[in-house]
Amino acid sequence: MSKWMYKGKTAQGKEVAGEIEAANKGDVEILLRKKRIRAMSIKRKPMELKLNFGGSVPLKVLARFTRQFSAMTSAGLPLIQCLDILQEQTEHETLKTAIMQVAADIQGGGTLADSLSKHKKIFSELYCHMIAAGEAGGILDTILMRLAEYQEKADALRRKIKGAMTYPVIVAIVAVAAVTILMVFVVPIFANMFAEGNNQLPLPTRIVMGISDFVRTWIVGILAATGLAGFGLFRYYKTDKGHLKIDQILLNTPVIGDLERKSCISRFTRTLGTLLNSGVSIIDALQVTAKTSGNKVLELGIYRTLESISGGQTIADPLRATGVFPPMVIQMIAVGERTGGLSEMLVKISDFYDDEVDAAVDNLTSMIEPLVIVVLGSIIGGVLVAMYLPMFEMAGTVG
């Protein structure tokens, strides 16, 4: 597919210009005719050097697009006109191109859901399932509004978790850098001073100097080993077994496990509740939720729930077996199943756990800050005391 620049006139005689993506010049003319534009000139757009990492669209941008789409459909605008307006005002190039192609597919006779499903990197399976349910039920504007709200809350949850994880990582990097600078640059200065004397150095001083010599000698090897270990862990996490094992460890880790558990519950209940509320069948909703759960332990539990439902059982029992959900959540889900209000109950649980995630983030931050100060202060203080011990001894001898 290439990009083409065109100039033309509308049916009302207004001159227009723009860009369009197509395989050849003939396809451009066909697409323009569908838009009721008479082409005056069509030129291939010169190649541009652009770095594109994956072609995905940020959730915040997609949520804005969905909310605007909902407002236009609620106002009664035709689908093609909505997409044309959205394509013109969207600044994100990947999304702009996708909207253009979706509009062309719809003009060719396709449904909105099928057209969106051709762009899996942008529109998730959850998105397409909900759009299909909206088209089938004639409530597309309502479904789009629910989707926008879901995406906005999911983006807020993601930013909270990212913020909670970013702080300890930055602090750890600063701590490691500070200790490395001490060992590589500061300790050798003291070591040169002590080498001039023939006195026996204290044990803590000899230990620190030995560590300093080791770090200076093997600094490249240490960095290489750390990089290889990180890459190996990343590759292991990409396997099903590694993904499951690391997610289990995360769930059982103090403080961090609490945040991971609450975020999983919030994401699961909001996704499933939104799908069920939009008219998606329970089987399809659980399949989509499993793929977007974000935790392998929970994903396997959801698939066991699918098997349970197929056998005529309830949702609550297999979810209890995962060990992710606390008794209160299981009881609320069971009550929702019995009363026929499962989707509403799931949304209430997700709202509650959004607040719980906020509290868990605050707890994590408040615990890490003093812990880091104590650990970093102990290391730096220990190194400095070890370096000054010989001076204290010399001062005592002179005295």
C-alpha positions as CSV (number, residue, x, y, z in Angstrom):
1,M,0.0,0.0,0.0
2,S,1.3,3.5,-0.9
3,K,0.2,7.0,0.0
4,W,-1.2,9.2,-2.7
5,M,-1.9,13.0,-2.7
6,Y,-5.0,14.1,-4.6
7,K,-6.9,17.2,-5.6
8,G,-10.5,17.1,-6.7
9,K,-13.9,18.6,-6.6
10,T,-17.0,17.5,-4.6
11,A,-20.5,17.2,-6.1
12,Q,-21.1,20.7,-4.9
13,G,-18.1,22.1,-6.8
14,K,-15.9,22.6,-3.7
15,E,-12.2,22.0,-4.3
16,V,-10.6,19.5,-1.8
17,A,-7.2,18.0,-1.3
18,G,-5.8,15.3,0.9
19,E,-4.0,12.0,1.2
20,I,-5.2,8.5,0.7
21,E,-3.7,5.0,1.0
22,A,-4.1,2.5,-1.8
23,A,-2.3,-0.1,-3.9
24,N,-2.3,1.9,-7.1
25,K,-3.7,5.0,-8.9
26,G,-6.8,3.2,-10.1
27,D,-7.8,2.2,-6.5
28,V,-7.4,5.8,-5.5
29,E,-9.9,6.9,-8.2
30,I,-12.3,4.2,-7.0
31,L,-12.1,5.4,-3.4
32,L,-12.5,9.0,-4.4
33,R,-15.6,8.2,-6.5
34,K,-17.1,6.4,-3.4
35,K,-16.6,9.7,-1.5
36,R,-18.2,11.6,-4.4
37,I,-15.0,13.4,-5.3
38,R,-14.0,14.0,-8.9
39,A,-10.2,13.6,-9.2
40,M,-8.3,16.4,-10.8
41,S,-4.8,15.2,-10.0
42,I,-3.4,12.2,-8.2
43,K,0.3,11.9,-7.3
44,R,2.2,9.3,-5.3
45,K,3.4,10.9,-2.0
46,P,7.2,11.0,-1.6
47,M,8.7,8.4,0.8
48,E,9.3,9.7,4.3
49,L,11.7,8.3,6.9
50,K,9.6,7.5,10.0
51,L,10.3,5.3,12.9
52,N,7.3,3.1,13.8
53,F,7.5,0.9,16.8
54,G,4.7,-1.6,16.3
55,G,2.0,0.6,14.8
56,S,-0.1,0.6,18.0
57,V,-2.3,3.5,19.2
58,P,-2.2,4.8,22.8
59,L,-5.3,3.9,24.8
60,K,-5.9,7.5,25.6
61,V,-6.0,8.4,21.9
62,L,-8.3,5.5,21.1
63,A,-10.7,6.5,24.0
64,R,-10.9,10.0,22.6
65,F,-11.7,8.6,19.2
66,T,-14.4,6.3,20.6
67,R,-16.1,9.1,22.6
68,Q,-16.2,11.4,19.6
69,F,-17.5,8.6,17.4
70,S,-20.3,7.9,20.0
71,A,-21.2,11.6,20.1
72,M,-21.5,11.8,16.3
73,T,-23.6,8.6,16.0
74,S,-25.9,9.8,18.8
75,A,-26.4,13.0,16.7
76,G,-27.7,10.9,13.8
77,L,-24.8,11.4,11.4
78,P,-24.3,8.6,8.8
79,L,-21.5,6.2,9.7
80,I,-19.3,7.1,6.7
81,Q,-19.6,10.8,7.4
82,C,-18.6,10.2,11.1
83,L,-15.5,8.3,9.9
84,D,-14.6,11.0,7.4
85,I,-14.8,13.7,10.1
86,L,-12.8,11.6,12.6
87,Q,-10.1,10.8,10.0
88,E,-9.7,14.5,9.2
89,Q,-9.3,15.6,12.9
90,T,-7.2,12.7,14.1
91,E,-3.5,13.6,14.4
92,H,-2.2,10.1,15.1
93,E,-1.1,8.8,11.7
94,T,-1.6,5.1,12.4
95,L,-5.2,5.7,13.5
96,K,-5.8,8.1,10.6
97,T,-4.8,5.4,8.1
98,A,-6.9,2.7,9.8
99,I,-10.0,5.0,9.9
100,M,-9.5,5.6,6.1
101,Q,-9.4,1.9,5.4
102,V,-12.3,1.1,7.6
103,A,-14.4,3.7,5.8
104,A,-13.4,2.2,2.4
105,D,-14.4,-1.3,3.7
106,I,-17.8,-0.1,4.9
107,Q,-18.4,1.6,1.5
108,G,-17.6,-1.7,-0.1
109,G,-20.4,-3.4,1.9
110,G,-18.6,-4.6,5.1
111,T,-19.9,-4.1,8.6
112,L,-18.2,-1.8,11.1
113,A,-17.1,-4.7,13.3
114,D,-15.6,-6.7,10.5
115,S,-13.8,-3.7,9.1
116,L,-12.4,-2.8,12.5
117,S,-11.3,-6.5,13.1
118,K,-8.8,-6.1,10.2
119,H,-6.7,-3.8,12.4
120,K,-6.0,-6.0,15.3
121,K,-3.1,-3.9,16.6
122,I,-5.4,-1.0,17.1
123,F,-8.9,-2.4,17.8
124,S,-8.8,-5.3,20.3
125,E,-11.0,-8.3,20.2
126,L,-13.0,-6.8,23.1
127,Y,-13.6,-3.6,21.0
128,C,-14.8,-5.6,17.9
129,H,-17.1,-7.9,19.9
130,M,-18.8,-4.9,21.6
131,I,-19.2,-3.1,18.2
132,A,-20.7,-6.2,16.7
133,A,-23.2,-6.5,19.6
134,G,-24.0,-2.8,19.2
135,E,-24.7,-3.2,15.4
136,A,-26.8,-6.2,16.0
137,G,-28.9,-4.5,18.7
138,G,-29.1,-1.2,17.0
139,I,-27.5,0.6,20.0
140,L,-24.1,1.4,18.4
141,D,-24.0,4.9,20.0
142,T,-24.6,3.4,23.5
143,I,-22.0,0.7,23.0
144,L,-19.4,3.3,21.8
145,M,-20.0,5.4,24.9
146,R,-19.5,2.3,27.2
147,L,-16.4,1.5,25.3
148,A,-15.0,5.0,25.7
149,E,-15.7,4.9,29.5
150,Y,-14.1,1.5,29.7
151,Q,-11.0,2.6,27.9
152,E,-10.7,5.8,30.0
153,K,-10.9,3.8,33.2
154,A,-8.5,1.1,31.9
155,D,-6.0,3.8,30.9
156,A,-6.3,5.4,34.4
157,L,-5.7,2.0,36.0
158,R,-2.7,1.4,33.8
159,R,-1.1,4.8,34.6
160,K,-1.6,4.2,38.3
161,I,0.2,0.8,38.1
162,K,2.9,2.2,35.9
163,G,3.5,5.1,38.3
164,A,3.7,2.7,41.2
165,M,6.3,0.5,39.4
166,T,8.3,3.4,38.0
167,Y,9.2,4.9,41.4
168,P,11.0,1.9,42.9
169,V,12.8,1.2,39.6
170,I,14.2,4.7,39.4
171,V,15.2,4.6,43.1
172,A,16.9,1.2,42.6
173,I,18.8,2.5,39.6
174,V,20.0,5.6,41.5
175,A,21.0,3.4,44.5
176,V,23.1,1.1,42.3
177,A,24.7,4.0,40.4
178,A,25.6,5.7,43.8
179,V,27.2,2.6,45.2
180,T,29.0,1.9,41.9
181,I,30.5,5.4,41.9
182,L,31.7,5.0,45.5
183,M,33.3,1.7,44.7
184,V,34.9,2.7,41.4
185,F,36.0,6.3,42.1
186,V,35.9,7.1,45.8
187,V,37.2,4.0,47.5
188,P,40.4,3.8,45.3
189,I,41.4,7.3,46.5
190,F,41.4,6.2,50.1
191,A,43.1,2.9,49.1
192,N,46.0,4.9,47.6
193,M,46.3,6.9,50.8
194,F,46.4,3.8,53.0
195,A,49.0,2.1,50.6
196,E,51.6,4.6,51.7
197,G,51.5,3.3,55.3
198,N,52.5,-0.2,56.4
199,N,49.8,-0.5,59.1
200,Q,47.4,-3.4,59.2
201,L,44.0,-2.1,58.0
202,P,40.8,-2.9,59.9
203,L,38.7,-5.9,58.6
204,P,35.8,-3.7,57.3
205,T,38.2,-1.5,55.4
206,R,39.8,-4.5,53.7
207,I,36.4,-6.0,52.8
208,V,35.3,-2.7,51.2
209,M,38.6,-2.3,49.3
210,G,38.4,-5.9,48.1
211,I,34.8,-5.3,46.8
212,S,36.1,-2.1,45.1
213,D,38.9,-4.0,43.4
214,F,36.5,-6.7,42.2
215,V,34.0,-4.2,40.8
216,R,36.7,-2.2,39.0
217,T,38.3,-5.3,37.5
218,W,35.1,-7.0,36.4
219,I,32.8,-4.0,35.8
220,V,32.4,-5.0,32.1
221,G,31.7,-8.6,32.9
222,I,29.2,-7.6,35.7
223,L,27.3,-5.4,33.2
224,A,27.3,-8.1,30.5
225,A,26.1,-10.7,33.0
226,T,23.3,-8.4,34.2
227,G,22.2,-7.7,30.6
228,L,22.2,-11.4,29.8
229,A,20.3,-12.3,32.9
230,G,17.7,-9.6,32.1
231,F,17.4,-10.9,28.5
232,G,17.1,-14.5,29.7
233,L,14.4,-13.6,32.2
234,F,12.6,-11.7,29.4
235,R,12.7,-14.7,27.1
236,Y,11.6,-17.0,29.9
237,Y,8.6,-14.8,30.6
238,K,7.6,-15.1,27.0
239,T,7.1,-18.8,27.4
240,D,3.8,-20.1,28.8
241,K,5.6,-21.9,31.7
242,G,7.7,-18.9,32.5
243,H,4.8,-16.5,32.2
244,L,2.8,-18.6,34.6
245,K,5.6,-19.0,37.1
246,I,6.6,-15.3,37.3
247,D,2.9,-14.3,37.6
248,Q,2.5,-16.7,40.5
249,I,5.6,-15.2,42.2
250,L,4.3,-11.7,41.6
251,L,0.9,-12.6,43.2
252,N,2.7,-14.0,46.3
253,T,5.2,-11.2,46.7
254,P,4.4,-9.0,49.8
255,V,3.0,-5.5,48.9
256,I,3.6,-5.9,45.2
257,G,1.4,-9.0,45.1
258,D,-1.4,-7.0,46.8
259,L,-1.3,-4.4,44.0
260,E,-1.1,-7.0,41.3
261,R,-4.1,-9.0,42.7
262,K,-6.3,-5.9,43.0
263,S,-5.4,-4.6,39.6
264,C,-6.2,-8.1,38.1
265,I,-9.6,-8.2,39.8
266,S,-10.4,-4.6,38.7
267,R,-9.4,-5.4,35.1
268,F,-11.3,-8.7,35.0
269,T,-14.5,-7.5,36.5
270,R,-14.7,-4.3,34.4
271,T,-14.0,-6.1,31.1
272,L,-16.4,-8.9,31.8
273,G,-19.1,-6.6,33.2
274,T,-18.8,-4.2,30.2
275,L,-19.1,-7.1,27.7
276,L,-22.1,-8.7,29.4
277,N,-23.8,-5.3,29.8
278,S,-23.3,-4.7,26.0
279,G,-25.2,-7.9,25.1
280,V,-22.1,-10.2,24.4
281,S,-22.8,-13.8,25.3
282,I,-21.2,-15.2,28.5
283,I,-19.0,-17.6,26.5
284,D,-17.6,-15.0,24.1
285,A,-17.2,-12.5,27.0
286,L,-15.1,-14.9,29.0
287,Q,-13.0,-15.8,26.0
288,V,-12.2,-12.1,25.4
289,T,-11.6,-11.5,29.1
290,A,-9.2,-14.3,29.4
291,K,-7.1,-12.9,26.6
292,T,-7.0,-9.4,28.2
293,S,-6.6,-10.5,31.8
294,G,-2.9,-9.6,32.0
295,N,-2.1,-12.4,34.4
296,K,-1.5,-16.1,33.4
297,V,-2.8,-17.5,36.6
298,L,-6.1,-15.6,36.1
299,E,-6.2,-16.5,32.4
300,L,-6.0,-20.2,33.2
301,G,-8.7,-19.8,35.8
302,I,-11.0,-18.1,33.3
303,Y,-10.6,-20.9,30.8
304,R,-11.5,-23.4,33.6
305,T,-14.6,-21.2,34.2
306,L,-15.5,-21.6,30.5
307,E,-15.3,-25.4,30.9
308,S,-17.4,-25.2,34.0
309,I,-20.1,-23.2,32.3
310,S,-20.1,-25.6,29.4
311,G,-20.8,-28.4,31.9
312,G,-23.7,-26.5,33.4
313,Q,-21.9,-25.1,36.5
314,T,-21.5,-21.6,37.9
315,I,-18.7,-19.0,37.3
316,A,-17.9,-18.5,41.0
317,D,-16.5,-22.0,41.9
318,P,-13.7,-22.1,39.2
319,L,-12.7,-18.5,40.0
320,R,-12.4,-19.4,43.7
321,A,-9.9,-22.2,42.7
322,T,-7.5,-19.6,41.1
323,G,-6.6,-18.2,44.5
324,V,-6.7,-14.7,43.0
325,F,-10.1,-13.6,44.2
326,P,-10.9,-12.9,47.8
327,P,-14.1,-14.5,49.4
328,M,-16.0,-11.2,49.2
329,V,-15.6,-11.0,45.4
330,I,-16.6,-14.7,44.9
331,Q,-19.7,-14.2,47.1
332,M,-20.7,-11.0,45.2
333,I,-20.3,-12.8,41.8
334,A,-22.3,-15.8,43.1
335,V,-25.1,-13.4,44.3
336,G,-25.0,-11.7,40.9
337,E,-25.5,-15.0,39.1
338,R,-28.4,-16.0,41.3
339,T,-30.2,-12.7,40.9
340,G,-29.6,-12.2,37.2
341,G,-27.6,-9.0,37.8
342,L,-24.1,-10.3,37.2
343,S,-23.0,-7.5,34.8
344,E,-24.1,-4.8,37.3
345,M,-22.4,-6.6,40.2
346,L,-19.2,-6.9,38.2
347,V,-19.1,-3.2,37.5
348,K,-19.7,-2.4,41.2
349,I,-16.8,-4.7,42.1
350,S,-14.5,-3.0,39.5
351,D,-15.4,0.5,40.9
352,F,-14.6,-0.7,44.4
353,Y,-11.2,-2.2,43.3
354,D,-10.2,0.9,41.4
355,D,-10.2,2.7,44.8
356,E,-8.4,-0.3,46.3
357,V,-5.7,0.0,43.6
358,D,-5.2,3.7,44.6
359,A,-4.8,2.6,48.2
360,A,-2.3,-0.1,47.3
361,V,-0.2,2.3,45.2
362,D,-0.1,4.7,48.2
363,N,1.0,1.9,50.5
364,L,3.7,0.7,48.1
365,T,5.1,4.2,47.7
366,S,5.0,4.9,51.4
367,M,6.8,1.7,52.2
368,I,9.5,1.9,49.5
369,E,10.6,5.5,50.3
370,P,11.8,4.8,53.9
371,L,13.1,1.4,53.0
372,V,15.3,2.8,50.3
373,I,16.6,5.5,52.5
374,V,17.5,3.0,55.2
375,V,19.2,0.6,52.7
376,L,21.0,3.2,50.7
377,G,22.0,5.1,53.9
378,S,23.3,1.9,55.5
379,I,25.4,1.0,52.4
380,I,26.9,4.4,51.9
381,G,27.4,5.0,55.6
382,G,29.0,1.6,56.0
383,V,31.5,2.3,53.1
384,L,32.4,5.7,54.6
385,V,32.9,4.4,58.1
386,A,35.1,1.6,56.8
387,M,37.2,4.1,54.9
388,Y,37.6,6.4,58.0
389,L,38.3,3.6,60.5
390,P,42.1,3.6,59.7
391,M,42.2,7.4,60.2
392,F,40.5,7.0,63.6
393,E,43.0,4.3,64.6
394,M,45.9,6.5,63.5
395,A,44.5,9.5,65.5
396,G,44.1,7.2,68.6
397,T,47.7,6.0,68.2
398,V,49.0,9.5,67.9
399,G,47.0,10.6,70.9
